């Protein structure tokens, strides 16, 4: 006559099996008793348009996430070797490919190895934007033994060349209609925009060139919160109404804005600017 296992006995067996899986075999959320598939050797380079001289150095850590429908590996830390190009798992076993999928990565590494990374973007303080680079590859299939990751700058930039009246001194600006806070999906590196918010008055040293680091996005003039920039001068402020602006990751948009005409509103045109005839003072206010 066979005896049935009690619930307590079954629980003890489960605990014993889990305990037998060492930390060495922990793959970002899953226990495994054997290392199935092929181990992937990671090499990475920074191929940024905006930071062409940026390179990896020994000891730099990147975060890698890969998924095959079961979230196989989350936020694995990999450390750069002495050659500045190859990376090894910082702790535990490296990633093993068990099927078709992708690898998404970012630099510098943050959070804890094996726990999903929380990556926030914030451009409200233009003087303190932490560096962030991201990479993706979809060429991961069973049998692959190496993956090359090309890292791009996670943000976009916008450069405004100002042409100002002779008696005018520009002392700052306010950017409106752009999103300045977002999160990055750690599995795909897709950017999830938060609410639109103004970039508060920014004081700078009377330069006639404004370079902004911004979250990749598309803004339009006919949205609920129209895109515009208010140029703050000593004599007056100038409201520059923008048309559609597409900000692309790791790319700089450059525009020329002529503020030398009289009172009126400025229509923002890619590659240049013009004054629109004013009715009742337009969008320019005395300062």
C-alpha positions in Angstrom: 0.0 0.0 0.0 1.4 3.4 -1.1 1.6 6.2 1.3 0.7 9.8 0.2 3.1 12.5 0.8 1.9 15.1 3.3 1.9 18.8 2.4 4.7 19.4 4.8 6.8 16.7 3.1 6.2 18.2 -0.3 7.1 21.6 1.0 10.4 20.3 2.4 11.3 18.7 -1.0 10.6 22.0 -2.8 12.8 23.9 -0.3 15.5 21.4 -0.7 15.5 21.7 -4.5 15.6 25.5 -4.4 18.4 25.4 -1.9 20.5 23.2 -4.1 20.5 25.9 -6.8 23.5 28.0 -6.0 23.7 31.8 -6.6 26.2 31.0 -9.4 23.2 29.6 -11.4 20.9 32.6 -10.8 20.0 34.2 -14.1 18.1 37.5 -13.2 14.9 36.1 -11.8 15.2 32.4 -12.7 16.9 29.4 -11.2 18.4 26.8 -13.4 20.3 23.6 -12.8 22.1 23.5 -16.1 23.4 26.2 -18.4 21.4 25.5 -21.5 22.0 27.2 -24.9 25.2 29.1 -25.9 27.0 31.6 -23.8 27.2 35.0 -25.4 30.4 37.0 -25.4 29.7 40.7 -25.2 31.7 43.4 -26.9 30.6 47.1 -26.9 31.6 50.4 -28.4 30.3 54.0 -28.0 29.4 55.1 -31.5 27.7 58.4 -30.5 27.2 61.3 -33.0 27.2 63.8 -30.2 30.1 62.3 -28.2 32.5 61.1 -30.8 35.5 61.0 -28.5 33.7 59.0 -25.7 35.1 55.5 -25.2 34.8 52.7 -22.7 37.7 52.1 -20.2 38.6 49.2 -18.0 36.2 48.9 -15.1 33.2 50.6 -16.7 30.0 48.7 -16.1 27.0 48.4 -18.4 23.6 46.9 -17.7 22.2 44.2 -20.0 18.7 42.9 -20.3 17.5 40.1 -22.6 14.1 38.4 -22.9 12.7 35.3 -24.7 9.1 35.7 -23.5 10.1 34.6 -20.0 12.3 37.6 -18.9 15.4 35.4 -18.9 17.8 38.0 -17.6 17.2 41.4 -16.1 19.7 44.1 -15.6 22.8 42.0 -15.6 26.0 43.9 -14.8 28.9 43.5 -17.2 32.4 45.0 -16.6 34.7 46.3 -19.3 38.0 44.5 -19.6 41.5 46.1 -20.1 41.0 46.2 -23.9 38.2 48.7 -23.5 35.8 46.7 -25.8 35.0 43.3 -24.3 32.8 42.8 -21.2 32.4 40.0 -18.7 29.6 39.3 -16.2 30.4 41.2 -13.0 29.0 38.4 -10.8 27.4 35.0 -11.4 27.2 33.2 -14.7 27.1 35.1 -18.0 24.0 35.2 -20.3 23.2 32.0 -22.1 21.0 32.2 -25.2 18.2 29.7 -25.3 16.3 31.0 -28.3 15.6 34.0 -30.6 15.5 37.3 -28.8 17.2 40.6 -28.3 19.7 42.3 -26.0 19.1 45.9 -24.7 21.8 47.6 -22.8 22.6 50.9 -21.1 25.6 52.7 -19.6 26.5 53.5 -16.8 25.1 50.5 -14.8 22.6 51.4 -12.0 20.5 49.4 -9.5 21.3 45.9 -8.5 22.4 42.9 -10.7 19.4 40.7 -11.5 16.8 43.3 -10.5 15.0 45.3 -13.2 16.6 48.7 -13.7 14.6 51.9 -13.2 16.0 54.4 -15.7 14.7 57.9 -15.5 15.3 60.8 -17.8 15.1 64.4 -16.5 16.3 67.5 -18.3 14.7 70.2 -16.1 18.1 71.1 -14.7 20.2 71.7 -17.8 23.4 72.0 -15.7 23.1 68.6 -14.2 22.0 65.9 -16.7 23.8 62.6 -16.0 25.4 60.9 -19.0 23.4 58.0 -20.4 24.0 55.8 -23.4 21.8 53.0 -24.7 22.2 50.1 -27.2 20.0 47.4 -28.8 20.5 44.4 -30.9 17.9 42.0 -32.4 20.3 39.6 -34.0 20.3 37.1 -31.1 19.5 33.5 -32.1 20.2 30.1 -30.6 23.8 29.2 -31.3 25.1 32.8 -31.3 28.3 33.1 -29.4 29.0 36.9 -29.5 27.0 40.1 -29.5 28.3 43.6 -30.5 26.5 46.5 -28.9 26.9 50.0 -30.3 25.9 52.6 -27.7 24.2 55.9 -28.6 23.6 58.9 -26.5 20.1 58.6 -24.9 19.2 62.2 -25.3 18.8 64.7 -28.2 20.2 68.2 -28.4 18.9 71.5 -29.9 21.2 74.4 -30.7 19.7 77.9 -31.1 21.9 80.6 -32.8 20.5 84.0 -31.8 20.8 87.2 -33.8 20.0 90.0 -31.4 19.6 93.8 -31.6 22.8 95.8 -31.0 21.5 97.3 -27.7 20.2 93.9 -26.4 21.8 91.6 -23.9 20.3 88.1 -23.6 20.3 86.9 -20.0 18.3 83.7 -20.1 15.4 81.7 -21.6 12.3 79.6 -20.8 11.4 76.6 -22.9 7.7 75.6 -23.0 5.7 72.7 -24.5 8.5 70.1 -24.2 8.5 67.0 -22.0 11.4 67.1 -19.5 10.7 63.9 -17.6 10.5 60.3 -18.9 11.4 56.7 -18.1 13.2 54.1 -20.3 11.8 50.6 -20.7 14.7 48.4 -19.6 13.6 45.6 -22.0 13.3 47.7 -25.2 15.0 51.0 -24.4 11.7 52.7 -25.5 11.1 56.1 -24.0 7.9 56.6 -22.1 7.2 60.4 -21.9 5.6 61.9 -18.8 3.6 65.1 -18.6 4.6 68.2 -20.5 6.4 70.7 -18.3 8.2 74.1 -18.7 11.9 74.4 -18.4 12.1 77.1 -15.8 13.9 80.4 -16.4 17.6 79.6 -17.0 20.2 82.3 -16.5 23.3 82.1 -18.6 26.3 84.3 -19.4 24.8 86.4 -22.2 25.9 84.0 -24.9 24.2 84.2 -28.2 24.1 80.4 -28.6 21.8 78.2 -26.6 22.5 74.5 -26.5 19.8 72.4 -24.9 19.9 68.7 -24.0 16.4 67.3 -24.3 14.4 64.0 -24.3 13.8 62.6 -27.8 10.2 63.7 -28.8 8.1 65.4 -31.3 6.4 68.7 -30.4 3.9 70.7 -32.5 2.6 74.3 -32.5 -1.1 73.2 -32.4 -0.9 71.0 -29.3 -2.6 71.8 -26.0 0.6 73.3 -24.7 2.2 74.8 -27.8 6.0 74.6 -28.2 7.8 77.9 -27.7 10.9 79.4 -26.2 10.9 82.8 -24.4 14.2 84.6 -24.9 14.8 86.8 -21.9 16.7 90.0 -22.8 17.6 93.1 -20.8 15.3 95.3 -22.9 12.4 92.9 -23.5 11.5 89.3 -23.8 11.0 87.5 -27.2 8.5 84.7 -27.6 9.5 82.4 -30.3 6.6 80.2 -31.4 7.8 76.9 -32.8 6.4 74.7 -35.5 6.8 70.9 -35.5 10.1 69.9 -34.0 11.4 66.3 -34.1 14.1 65.6 -31.6 16.0 62.4 -32.4 18.2 60.4 -30.0 21.9 61.2 -30.3 21.3 64.0 -32.9 21.5 67.8 -32.7 18.9 70.0 -34.4 20.4 73.5 -35.2 18.3 76.6 -35.9 19.0 80.3 -36.5 16.7 82.8 -34.8 16.7 86.5 -35.8 15.5 88.8 -33.0 16.6 92.1 -34.6 13.3 93.3 -36.1 10.8 95.4 -34.2 7.8 94.4 -32.1 6.1 91.3 -33.4 5.9 87.6 -33.0 8.5 85.2 -34.3 7.5 82.2 -36.3 10.0 79.4 -35.7 11.2 77.9 -39.1 13.8 75.1 -39.3 17.0 76.6 -40.7 16.0 80.2 -40.1 13.4 82.6 -38.6 11.1 85.4 -39.7 8.9 88.0 -38.1 5.1 87.8 -38.6 3.3 91.2 -38.8 2.1 92.1 -35.4 -1.5 92.9 -34.4 -1.9 94.6 -31.0 1.7 94.0 -29.9 1.9 90.3 -30.9 3.7 88.0 -28.6 6.5 90.3 -27.5 6.2 92.0 -24.2 8.2 94.8 -22.8 10.7 93.8 -20.2 
